């Protein structure tokens, strides 16, 4: 599941080789690139999980008392399903979420859901699970890259070989 050439480059072992020989600006650039890929994958993963949750909620609704469920109850159930998501993500950085160019329309599943049979909805959930697995695997691999880059930057600061402003990419004080 390689959605971009950048992810392949960031996950290539060479991306984190010989970090001690790089300038701090190059380390920061690589870290920004890795974080951007992690943000992209996190967004994709959240969309996939939301689709799975909605499809599963629909199956649950159908198996309960489908004829007795009102539109208001369905809307309330969807609010619950979408509102219980996984809190934040790794770290305290603010997250930027934006649609992906290669992302299938989220509304497509929602629009088709009422016309799908239970077997079709189940198959859609299975496809979403299969789509999510490589996204999560790549995301976990990105965490190792981000950790290596952050470790090198922090090590430079702790050793005193660079100033905090250099590590943070800030202009020197005058």
C-alpha positions in Angstrom: 0.0 0.0 0.0 2.4 2.7 -1.1 0.2 5.8 -1.6 3.1 8.1 -2.2 6.7 8.0 -3.3 7.5 10.1 -0.2 6.4 7.4 2.2 8.7 4.9 0.4 11.6 7.4 0.8 10.9 8.1 4.5 10.6 4.4 5.3 13.8 3.5 3.4 16.4 2.6 6.0 18.8 5.0 4.4 16.5 7.9 5.6 17.8 7.4 9.1 21.4 6.2 8.4 24.3 8.4 9.5 22.1 10.9 11.2 25.0 12.2 13.2 26.6 13.4 10.0 23.7 15.6 9.0 23.2 19.3 9.7 20.5 20.1 12.3 18.5 21.8 9.5 18.5 18.6 7.5 17.4 16.6 10.5 14.5 19.0 11.1 13.5 18.8 7.4 13.5 15.0 7.6 11.5 15.1 10.8 9.0 17.4 9.3 8.7 15.1 6.3 8.2 12.0 8.5 5.6 13.8 10.6 3.7 14.9 7.5 3.5 11.3 6.3 2.4 10.2 9.8 -0.3 12.9 9.7 -1.4 11.7 6.3 -1.6 8.1 7.4 -3.3 9.0 10.6 -6.0 10.8 8.7 -6.5 7.9 6.4 -6.7 5.5 9.3 -9.3 7.7 11.1 -11.4 7.8 7.9 -11.2 4.0 7.6 -12.1 3.5 11.3 -15.1 5.9 11.0 -16.3 3.9 7.9 -16.0 0.6 9.8 -17.8 2.0 12.8 -20.7 3.3 10.7 -21.0 0.1 8.8 -20.8 -2.0 11.9 -23.4 0.2 13.6 -25.7 -0.3 10.6 -25.3 -4.1 10.9 -26.0 -3.8 14.6 -29.1 -1.7 13.9 -30.4 -4.2 11.4 -29.9 -7.2 13.6 -31.7 -5.5 16.5 -35.2 -4.4 15.8 -34.8 -2.7 12.5 -38.5 -1.9 12.1 -38.7 -0.3 15.5 -35.7 2.1 15.1 -36.6 5.7 14.4 -34.5 8.1 12.3 -33.7 10.1 15.5 -32.4 6.9 17.2 -30.2 6.2 14.1 -28.8 9.7 14.2 -28.1 9.4 17.9 -26.4 6.1 17.4 -24.2 7.6 14.7 -23.3 10.5 16.9 -22.2 8.0 19.6 -20.3 5.8 17.1 -18.4 8.8 15.7 -17.9 10.5 19.0 -16.2 7.7 20.8 -13.2 7.6 18.5 -9.6 7.2 19.7 -8.8 10.4 21.6 -5.6 11.9 20.3 -2.7 10.4 18.6 0.9 9.9 19.5 2.3 13.0 21.1 0.9 16.4 21.8 1.5 18.0 18.5 -1.6 19.6 16.9 -2.9 17.4 14.1 -3.6 18.7 10.7 -6.2 16.7 8.9 -6.9 17.1 5.3 -8.4 14.9 2.6 -6.1 12.7 0.7 -5.9 12.9 -3.1 -6.3 9.1 -3.3 -9.0 8.8 -0.7 -12.2 7.3 -1.9 -15.2 9.5 -1.1 -16.3 8.9 2.5 -19.8 9.7 1.5 -19.8 6.9 -1.1 -20.2 4.2 1.6 -22.8 6.3 3.5 -24.8 6.9 0.4 -24.9 3.2 -0.6 -25.4 1.8 2.9 -29.2 1.8 2.9 -29.3 -0.1 -0.4 -26.7 -2.7 0.6 -27.6 -6.1 1.9 -26.2 -7.3 5.2 -23.7 -9.5 3.3 -22.6 -6.5 1.3 -22.1 -4.4 4.4 -20.1 -7.2 6.0 -18.0 -7.5 2.9 -17.4 -3.8 3.0 -16.3 -4.0 6.6 -13.9 -6.8 5.7 -12.4 -4.7 2.8 -12.0 -1.7 5.2 -10.2 -3.9 7.7 -7.9 -5.2 5.0 -7.2 -1.6 3.8 -6.5 -0.4 7.4 -3.9 -3.0 8.2 -1.1 -1.8 5.9 -1.9 1.8 6.9 -1.3 0.9 10.6 1.8 -1.0 9.8 3.3 1.9 7.8 2.3 4.3 10.6 4.1 2.1 13.2 7.2 2.1 11.0 7.0 5.8 10.8 7.0 6.1 14.6 10.5 4.4 14.6 11.8 6.9 12.0 10.4 9.9 13.9 11.8 8.5 17.2 15.3 8.1 15.6 15.2 11.7 14.2 13.9 13.2 17.5 16.5 11.2 19.5 19.3 12.6 17.4 18.1 16.2 17.7 17.5 15.8 21.5 20.9 14.2 21.9 22.6 17.2 20.2 20.8 19.5 22.6 21.7 17.5 25.7 25.3 17.2 24.7 25.6 20.9 24.1 26.8 20.5 20.6 23.9 22.7 19.4 21.9 25.4 20.9 18.2 24.9 21.7 17.4 27.5 19.0 19.2 25.3 16.5 17.4 22.2 17.5 14.1 24.0 17.4 14.9 25.7 14.1 14.6 29.2 15.6 16.7 32.1 14.5 19.5 33.0 17.0 18.8 35.6 19.6 20.4 39.0 19.2 
